[in-house]
């Protein structure tokens, strides 16, 4: 009987330790998954306009052109003289999709001003058109054209560049942002 009690106690103790360890590991994994999933729309903040990089665009853009969803080629130089909100995005990109409602709100607030909204996706026109229709977004969207300037050649999206009337990049931001914040509106109005 002593043999049974000794091994039973060891087995029971091992089982309890193993169970507690598995519960701890499961809790740790759930916390990590939750922190990763919380990085979406709820974490979007307004961009920080306190410091920004300046770079001349139209000299570097040269013959860069983009295409409308109807297939019309548009030279980027067409936007010269306007404040430009230039955003690179994709329909499959969760941070891009998360910031779209705030871009729509920004567009609705500033569409009567002299600001060009240029949102560019490097995807099939039909995919982009269906995405826009499904989500009822009305801001102008283009697909990537020829001769993308090195200045805008980024591997990370969403990537946003704001150009002043002289064609200088006065601000750039990589990642999702809350573009309809009052600070954004003030910044754009200061450029006009």
Buried (B, 14 or more C-beta within 10 A) or exposed (E): EEEEEEEEEEEEEEEEEEEEEEEEEEEEEEEEEEEEEEBEBEEBEBBEBEEBEEBEBBEBBEEBBBBBBEEEEBBBBEBBEBBBBBBBBBBEBEBBBBBBBBBBBBBEBBEEEEBBBBBBBEBEBEBBBEBBEEEEBEBBBBBBBEEBBEBBEBEEBBBBBBBBBEBBBBBBBBBBBBBBBEEBBEBBEEBE
